[in-house]
Amino acid sequence: MDKIKINNSDLEIAPISFGGNVFGWTLDEQGSFEILDKFVDAGFNFIDTADTYSWWVNGTGGQSEEIIGKWLKSRGKREQIVIATKVGSETKEHGFDISKKHILQSADESLRRLGVECIDLYYTHFDDKVTPIEETLSAYDELIKSGKVRYIAASNLSPERLRESFDVAEKNGLPKYIALQPHYNLVERTTFERDYAPLVDKYNLSVFPYWSLAAGFLTGKYRKEEDFDKTVRGGGIKKYFDERGKAILEALDTVAEKYGTKQATVALAWLLDNPLITAPIVSATSENQLQTLFAAPTLQLDKEDVALLDVASK
């Protein structure tokens, strides 16, 4: 599998990132190990998690990092893997927090759970909207200088705060974000394309979209109203099942049939066709789902395919 470089860094990744939110939630430790083994054996090397996954299960999170840490230790593959984790999200114990104190403490806890000496890519997961940007970036500066973090990235920052972060970094000689993790997929296009794409272009950011398959909607498994009541995520994505959503599913069906592949593979290939997108983040809990992800980087959509999907999802 050809590796691509994350912009403004020496990190090299395969073009799909595994979303570790499922570890310790819908996958137990053994299941997580099996999925990670298969992911890496197929030539992929980029794992995305957060310090608070899965706080909705135990109130505080930490399970995902712990499982990844145990897997890394047992497999001896740290050097082959690029690890991204995040800081700043809320739990049942605390609200959103990107203060210097919280970041420094959380980084140490993440390093301990992951069993590594350095985090490759460390995200501002959510903005608390009160901590001065200079304080947040100075915490990252300290972590980078002490060798605990290699590069920093941003997830749920407003375009204004993102822009301001670059101004503050430039003015004060502080580290700059090298990547963005936006909510972006065939059903959620407007915010990224209107508000963030110009910033991605301006600051030469790598882009790793989360919810690349719209929490499962774009797999095509939801075909009638009652399907949404059958899964944990169904209720949250029922809103997509309108005329536009159905048109998107129909377009995915057409392209998937043309190539003898799965709808999810096509949805990921559509993302990868966008020159701004570096690697979609996507989870899997079975071998079957993994194969669907593995097929995406090799599926070359033609102009007609892309146009069909673009028109349906406009």
Salt bridges, closest charged atoms under 4 A:
ASP10 OD1 - ARG150 NH2 2.85
GLU29 OE1 - LYS70 NZ 3.12
ASP37 OD2 - ARG75 NH2 2.82
ASP41 OD1 - LYS77 NZ 3.74
ASP48 OD1 - LYS86 NZ 2.64
GLU65 OE1 - ARG113 NE 2.77
ASP97 OD2 - HIS102 ND1 3.64
ASP108 OD1 - LYS148 NZ 2.85
ASP120 OD2 - ARG78 NH2 3.04
ASP120 OD1 - ARG150 NH1 3.35
ASP127 OD2 - ARG161 NE 2.64
ASP141 OD2 - LYS145 NZ 2.96
GLU142 OE1 - LYS100 NZ 3.14
GLU170 OE1 - LYS176 NZ 2.36
GLU193 OE2 - ARG189 NE 2.83
ASP195 OD1 - ARG194 NE 2.76
GLU225 OE1 - LYS238 NZ 3.92
ASP227 OD1 - LYS224 NZ 3.46
ASP227 OD1 - LYS230 NZ 3.19
ASP229 OD1 - LYS238 NZ 3.95
ASP253 OD1 - ARG223 NH2 2.68
GLU287 OE1 - LYS38 NZ 3.59
ASP302 OD2 - LYS258 NZ 2.73
ASP305 OD1 - LYS258 NZ 2.83
ASP310 OD1 - ARG189 NH1 3.72
